[in-house]
Amino acid sequence: MIEPSDEQIAAALLALIAKRGEKSSACPSEAARTLLPSQWRSLMPRVRQVAGELALQGLLDISQKGQSVPTTTLPFGPWKGPIRVRTPR
């Protein structure tokens, strides 16, 4: 199994939110499933980390329960439970 690079993860996340548009969000697991279909769960910690890094750069927004995650918790969390990614608001 060849693990995807952080750049590939970032590209998958950005493509996912671009496809969804400004009014919708997506689960980052969708990007993981695209990159590593049979073992996507093992990729999730890195996907969440890369999402946090992209959020710090202002390229996407991370939300929980419909609310943006404060940038002071990025890039690693501590997030408990599901997160969503979306275009920056």
N, C-alpha and C positions, 0 to 999 in steps of 0.2 A: 504494500500500500504506500503510495506516494502522497504525503501530506501537502495540501495546497499552501502556497506562500501567503504572507500577510497581505501582499499586494493583490493576489487573486481573491482573497476574502474581501478586501476592501472593494474591489471591482464588482464582486457579486452583490454585496450589500447596496452599493450605489445604483447598480442596474435594477435591483429589486425595488428600491424606493422610486426610481425614475419611472418604472413601469406602473407603479401604483398611483402616481400623481400626487398632487399637493393635498388632496382631501382625504387620503387614506394612509393607513400605516400597515406594516407587515411584521410578522414574527421573524427574527433573525434565523430561526431554524430553517426557514425556507432557503436561505442562502447556503447554509450548511448542507442541506439535502441535495442541492444542485451540485455542490463541489465534491461531496463524498457520500453518495447515496446509501451505501451499505453500512457506513460507520459514522453517520452525521453527528450522533450524540457525543462521541469523543472529541469532535471538533468544536463543540459549543463554547467551552471556556475561551478559546482563541477568538471565535466569532464575536463574543461579547466584548472581549478586550479590544479588538479592532474597531468595533462599533463605538466604543468609548473614545478611542483615539480620533476617529472621524468626527465625533460629536465635539471634541475639544477644538478641532480645526474648523468647526462650523459647517461641515459638509452634510451632516444629518442630525436629527434630533432623536433622543431616546426618551421614551415615556413609559410610565407604569400607571395603571389605572387612569389613563387619559391625561395625566399630568407630566410635564417635562421633568426629567431627572436633573437635579441641580448639578452644575458643572463642577462643583467642589467635590463631588463623589466620583468624577471621571478620572482616568479611563477604566478603573477596575471595579467600580461599585463602591460600597457593598450593596449589591442589589439582591434582594431575596424575592424569588418568584419570577414570573414572566415579565419580559420587557418587550416593547415594540419599537421599531425604527420607522422614521418618517422624514420627509423633507423638512428642512429647518423652518421654524415658524417665527 
